């Protein structure tokens, strides 16, 4: 578990697919996301400003609209 005053997320390696993936689970909502090596590498190579925009929770997290 990785957490702070804003979020608690479970982190594990999932070996059930074609290759290992990082399994992330938001403990507040139960939402799960699996990231493969290419997706993780993409995050590493993002310029700082793009990463900051991506990680802004006000963009999508706190909306009243249903998930799409």
N, C-alpha and C positions, 0 to 999 in steps of 0.2 A: 504494500500500500504506500502510495505517495500522497501526502496531504499537507494542507496549510489551512489558514483561516477561511479560504474561499472555496476549496474543493478537496475531495478525497477520491482518488482514482486507484483502482486495482491494476497492477501490472504483472503480466505473466507471459511466458512463451508458449504458444499453441503449436503443437506438432501434428495436429489432426488433418491438415491439408496436404497439398503437394510439397510443401516445404515449411520450415519454421516461420511463424509470424508473431509479431508482438501483439498481444491481446490487451486492450485497454478497456476498463469498465468504470463508468461514472457511478459511484456508489449512491449518489443522491437520486438519480433517475433510473439506474439499471441499464442505461444505454451502453452498448458494446461496439467497439471498432477494432478491427484487425488490420495491422499495417505490415506489408511485406518489406523486403530489403530495399526495393526501388523506391517505395513511398518514404521510407525512413531516410534514405540518402537524399531524396528531394528536399526534405525538411532541412537537412544539414546544409545544403547548398543554397537555400533561399537567402536573398539579401536581407539584412536586418529589418529594413522598413517593410518588406513583404511579410516577414515572420510576425512582426508587431501587428500588422493588419489582420493576419490570420488568427492570431491569438486573442483578439479583442472580443471578449464574451458578449459585449452589448450588441454586436453585429447580428447574432442569431440566438443566443442562449436564453435571453430573458424576454422573448417575445411571447405574446399570447396566442399566436397563430399555431396551428398544428404542424408537426414535422412533415416535410415533403420528401 
